[in-house]
Amino acid sequence: MKRQFMRVAMAALAAATLGVAPAVAQQQAAGYNFSPVNQWDINLTAAYWNPIIAYVSEKSGVKLNLKIGRTSADTTSYVLAKEVDFVFSNHLFSPEREQLGWKVFGRRNTASLLGQIVVPADSSITDISQLKGQEIAFSGPEAFIIYKVPYAHLLSKGIDVKVVFAGNQNSAFAQLFSGKVVASGGNSQLVDGYTRREGKKFKVLWSSEPFQDLALMASARVPEKDLKAVSAAFIGMSKDPRGQEILHRASKEVGLSADAYFIPASGADYAAYRRFYQTAPSNLH
């Protein structure tokens, strides 16, 4: 069963490594492109999402095609270029991007996310002030919880660090535990998942205020009937035995809890993101 699950994932990986869903192929494919932020490497991202969107496509009668880039910044570039119409993201809540008209319709039923600054559990570093001048790994410039939130905190404290963009959270942690960097930005959900999957333990130097898990969103171009059908399929997964099985298996692959299912949500659930942008340092890049 796991081999079959991974074969589906690797099909998306093959597309990704061949230019990540070329434009010609996407134009020929029916339905809508769905771009989830790369919370993990491409293998795990595909392993998690491919079975879910296959289920949602079947249940809703609305075809979704997975479109992911090599990094979260690449994936978000497709969104901003209007190449996708459904996303799982928290990259669209800045004042300028809210003008693009994306609508929140769901989220995962998971604990709130905390932006974190972490080091290995056995590190001699005990305070973020010790990070001044050091190389710190972050997943990428678009990553809200993993990069923008912890880096803004470092800037607010006058702690100048050397930013290293690793591409995704897994790669940032790989650099951390190999000794290439002394600390990493983190997403509390992904920190816990990495510990469960890899057995690596962290020391948390700092945690942010809580933020909701990433949002399922649709572009303004999606007709209401298609949005309602896709939303109902995502939300209904936890009530369908087959949907539950798919979610449980997908969650296990990436280290999420078994009850990480989808629930309704609205833009009001993401007020903390908007507050962040109101007070973020002007030199946050």
C-alpha positions as CSV (number, residue, x, y, z in Angstrom):
1,M,0.0,0.0,0.0
2,K,2.8,2.4,0.9
3,R,4.6,1.6,-2.4
4,Q,1.5,2.5,-4.3
5,F,1.1,5.7,-2.3
6,M,4.7,6.7,-3.1
7,R,4.3,5.9,-6.8
8,V,1.6,8.5,-7.0
9,A,3.9,11.0,-5.2
10,M,6.8,10.3,-7.5
11,A,4.7,11.0,-10.6
12,A,4.4,14.5,-9.4
13,L,8.1,14.6,-8.6
14,A,8.9,13.6,-12.1
15,A,6.8,16.5,-13.4
16,A,8.4,18.8,-11.0
17,T,12.0,17.9,-11.9
18,L,11.1,18.4,-15.6
19,G,10.4,22.0,-15.2
20,V,7.6,21.8,-12.7
21,A,4.4,21.3,-14.8
22,P,5.4,23.0,-18.1
23,A,3.0,25.6,-19.5
24,V,2.1,23.6,-22.6
25,A,1.1,20.5,-20.5
26,Q,-0.8,22.7,-18.1
27,Q,-2.8,24.3,-20.9
28,Q,-3.8,20.9,-22.3
29,A,-4.9,19.6,-18.9
30,A,-8.5,20.1,-18.0
31,G,-9.5,21.7,-14.7
32,Y,-7.6,24.0,-12.3
33,N,-4.0,24.1,-11.0
34,F,-3.6,23.6,-7.3
35,S,-0.5,24.9,-5.7
36,P,0.3,24.1,-2.0
37,V,3.2,25.9,-0.4
38,N,6.3,23.6,-0.2
39,Q,6.3,22.8,3.5
40,W,8.5,19.8,2.9
41,D,10.8,18.7,0.1
42,I,9.2,17.8,-3.3
43,N,9.0,14.1,-2.5
44,L,7.0,14.7,0.8
45,T,4.9,17.5,-0.6
46,A,3.8,15.2,-3.5
47,A,3.3,12.3,-1.2
48,Y,1.0,14.3,1.0
49,W,-1.0,16.2,-1.6
50,N,-1.4,13.9,-4.6
51,P,-3.8,11.4,-2.9
52,I,-5.7,14.3,-1.4
53,I,-6.3,16.2,-4.6
54,A,-7.1,13.0,-6.5
55,Y,-9.9,12.3,-3.9
56,V,-11.1,15.9,-4.0
57,S,-11.2,15.9,-7.9
58,E,-13.2,12.7,-7.9
59,K,-15.7,13.8,-5.2
60,S,-16.2,17.3,-6.5
61,G,-16.2,16.5,-10.2
62,V,-13.7,19.4,-10.6
63,K,-10.3,18.3,-11.8
64,L,-7.4,19.7,-9.8
65,N,-3.8,19.4,-11.1
66,L,-0.9,19.6,-8.6
67,K,1.6,22.4,-9.6
68,I,4.6,22.8,-7.3
69,G,7.9,24.5,-7.8
70,R,11.3,23.4,-6.4
71,T,10.9,25.9,-3.5
72,S,8.1,27.7,-1.8
73,A,9.1,30.9,-3.6
74,D,8.9,29.2,-7.0
75,T,5.4,27.9,-6.1
76,T,4.2,31.3,-5.0
77,S,5.6,32.8,-8.2
78,Y,3.1,30.6,-10.1
79,V,0.3,32.0,-7.9
80,L,1.3,35.6,-8.5
81,A,1.6,34.9,-12.3
82,K,-2.1,33.8,-12.2
83,E,-1.1,30.2,-13.3
84,V,-3.1,28.6,-10.6
85,D,-6.6,29.0,-9.1
86,F,-6.5,27.0,-5.9
87,V,-3.8,27.2,-3.2
88,F,-2.9,26.1,0.3
89,S,-0.9,29.0,1.4
90,N,-0.2,31.8,3.9
91,H,1.7,34.0,1.4
92,L,-1.3,36.0,0.3
93,F,-2.2,38.1,3.4
94,S,0.1,41.1,2.8
95,P,-1.7,44.4,2.0
96,E,-0.7,44.3,-1.7
97,R,-1.6,40.7,-2.2
98,E,-5.0,40.9,-0.5
99,Q,-5.9,43.2,-3.4
100,L,-5.6,40.1,-5.7
101,G,-9.0,38.8,-4.6
102,W,-8.2,35.4,-3.2
103,K,-10.9,33.9,-1.0
104,V,-10.3,31.7,2.1
105,F,-12.6,28.7,2.2
106,G,-10.9,26.2,4.5
107,R,-7.9,25.2,6.6
108,R,-6.6,22.2,8.4
109,N,-7.9,21.3,11.9
110,T,-4.5,21.6,13.5
111,A,-3.0,23.5,16.4
112,S,-2.0,27.1,15.7
113,L,1.5,27.6,14.2
114,L,4.3,29.3,15.9
115,G,7.3,30.9,14.2
116,Q,10.4,29.7,16.0
117,I,14.1,30.0,16.1
118,V,15.6,26.6,16.9
119,V,19.0,24.9,17.4
120,P,19.9,21.2,18.0
121,A,19.0,20.1,21.5
122,D,22.7,19.7,22.4
123,S,23.7,23.1,21.1
124,S,25.6,25.4,23.5
125,I,23.5,28.3,22.3
126,T,20.9,29.3,24.8
127,D,19.8,32.8,23.7
128,I,19.0,34.4,20.4
129,S,21.6,37.2,21.2
130,Q,24.3,34.6,20.6
131,L,23.2,34.3,17.0
132,K,24.6,37.8,16.0
133,G,26.8,37.4,13.0
134,Q,26.0,33.7,12.6
135,E,24.6,31.9,9.6
136,I,20.9,31.0,10.1
137,A,18.9,28.8,7.8
138,F,15.4,29.7,6.6
139,S,13.3,27.9,4.0
140,G,13.0,30.9,1.6
141,P,12.1,34.5,1.3
142,E,8.3,33.8,0.8
143,A,8.0,31.6,3.9
144,F,5.8,33.5,6.4
145,I,6.1,31.4,9.6
146,I,9.5,30.0,9.0
147,Y,11.3,33.1,7.7
148,K,9.4,36.4,7.9
149,V,8.2,36.0,11.5
150,P,11.4,34.9,13.1
151,Y,13.6,37.2,11.0
152,A,11.4,40.2,11.8
153,H,11.9,39.4,15.5
154,L,15.7,39.2,15.1
155,L,15.6,42.6,13.2
156,S,13.5,44.1,16.0
157,K,16.1,43.1,18.5
158,G,19.0,44.4,16.5
159,I,20.4,40.9,16.0
160,D,22.1,40.9,12.6
161,V,22.4,37.4,11.2
162,K,23.6,35.9,7.9
163,V,20.5,34.6,6.1
164,V,20.8,31.2,4.3
165,F,17.8,30.2,2.2
166,A,17.6,26.4,2.0
167,G,14.5,26.0,-0.2
168,N,12.2,24.3,2.3
169,Q,12.0,23.4,6.0
170,N,13.5,19.9,5.6
171,S,16.6,21.3,3.9
172,A,17.0,24.0,6.5
173,F,17.0,21.4,9.2
174,A,19.4,19.2,7.3
175,Q,21.8,22.1,7.2
176,L,21.3,22.7,10.9
177,F,22.0,19.1,12.0
178,S,25.0,18.8,9.6
179,G,26.6,21.9,11.3
180,K,26.5,24.1,8.2
181,V,24.4,26.7,10.1
182,V,24.1,27.2,13.9
183,A,20.3,27.8,14.0
184,S,17.2,27.7,11.8
185,G,13.9,29.4,11.5
186,G,11.1,27.0,12.1
187,N,7.4,26.3,11.9
188,S,6.3,24.6,15.2
189,Q,4.2,22.1,13.3
190,L,7.1,21.2,11.0
191,V,9.6,21.1,13.9
192,D,7.4,18.6,15.7
193,G,6.9,16.6,12.4
194,Y,10.6,16.5,11.8
195,T,11.2,15.1,15.3
196,R,8.6,12.4,14.7
197,R,9.9,11.4,11.3
198,E,13.7,11.8,11.8
199,G,14.1,11.4,15.6
200,K,16.0,14.8,15.8
201,K,15.5,16.9,18.9
202,F,15.5,20.7,19.0
203,K,16.0,23.4,21.5
204,V,13.6,26.3,21.0
205,L,15.2,29.7,21.6
206,W,12.2,31.8,20.7
207,S,8.5,31.4,19.7
208,S,6.1,33.9,18.2
209,E,2.4,34.6,18.8
210,P,0.1,31.9,17.3
211,F,-1.0,31.9,13.7
212,Q,-3.6,29.8,12.0
213,D,-2.5,26.9,9.8
214,L,-2.2,27.6,6.1
215,A,-5.4,28.5,4.2
216,L,-7.2,26.7,1.4
217,M,-8.0,29.6,-1.0
218,A,-9.5,30.1,-4.4
219,S,-8.9,32.9,-6.9
220,A,-11.6,35.2,-8.0
221,R,-11.6,33.5,-11.4
222,V,-13.2,30.3,-10.0
223,P,-17.0,30.1,-10.6
224,E,-19.0,29.8,-7.4
225,K,-20.3,26.4,-8.3
226,D,-16.8,24.9,-8.7
227,L,-15.6,26.6,-5.5
228,K,-18.6,25.1,-3.6
229,A,-17.9,21.7,-5.0
230,V,-14.2,21.7,-4.2
231,S,-14.8,23.2,-0.8
232,A,-17.4,20.5,0.1
233,A,-15.0,17.7,-1.0
234,F,-12.1,19.0,1.1
235,I,-14.4,19.5,4.2
236,G,-16.2,16.2,3.7
237,M,-13.0,14.1,3.7
238,S,-13.1,13.5,7.4
239,K,-16.7,12.3,7.3
240,D,-16.0,9.7,4.5
241,P,-14.2,6.4,5.6
242,R,-12.1,6.4,2.4
243,G,-11.4,10.1,2.8
244,Q,-10.3,9.5,6.4
245,E,-8.0,6.7,5.3
246,I,-6.3,8.9,2.7
247,L,-5.9,11.8,5.2
248,H,-4.4,9.5,7.8
249,R,-2.0,7.9,5.4
250,A,-0.9,11.2,3.9
251,S,-0.5,12.8,7.4
252,K,1.7,9.9,8.5
253,E,4.0,10.4,5.6
254,V,4.9,13.9,6.7
255,G,4.6,13.6,10.5
256,L,1.2,15.3,11.0
257,S,-1.3,14.0,13.5
258,A,-3.9,11.6,12.3
259,D,-6.7,14.1,12.8
260,A,-5.3,16.8,10.6
261,Y,-8.4,17.1,8.5
262,F,-9.9,20.1,6.7
263,I,-12.5,22.4,8.2
264,P,-14.3,25.6,6.9
265,A,-12.5,28.9,7.4
266,S,-12.8,32.5,6.3
267,G,-10.5,35.5,6.0
268,A,-11.3,36.5,9.5
269,D,-9.3,33.5,10.8
270,Y,-6.1,35.2,9.5
271,A,-6.2,38.5,11.3
272,A,-2.9,37.7,13.0
273,Y,-1.2,37.7,9.6
274,R,-2.6,41.1,8.9
275,R,-1.4,42.5,12.2
276,F,2.1,41.2,11.5
277,Y,2.3,43.2,8.3
278,Q,1.1,46.3,10.1
279,T,4.1,46.2,12.5
280,A,6.8,44.4,10.6
281,P,10.1,46.2,10.2
282,S,10.4,48.2,7.1
283,N,13.7,46.5,6.2
284,L,12.2,43.0,6.2
285,H,13.0,41.7,2.8
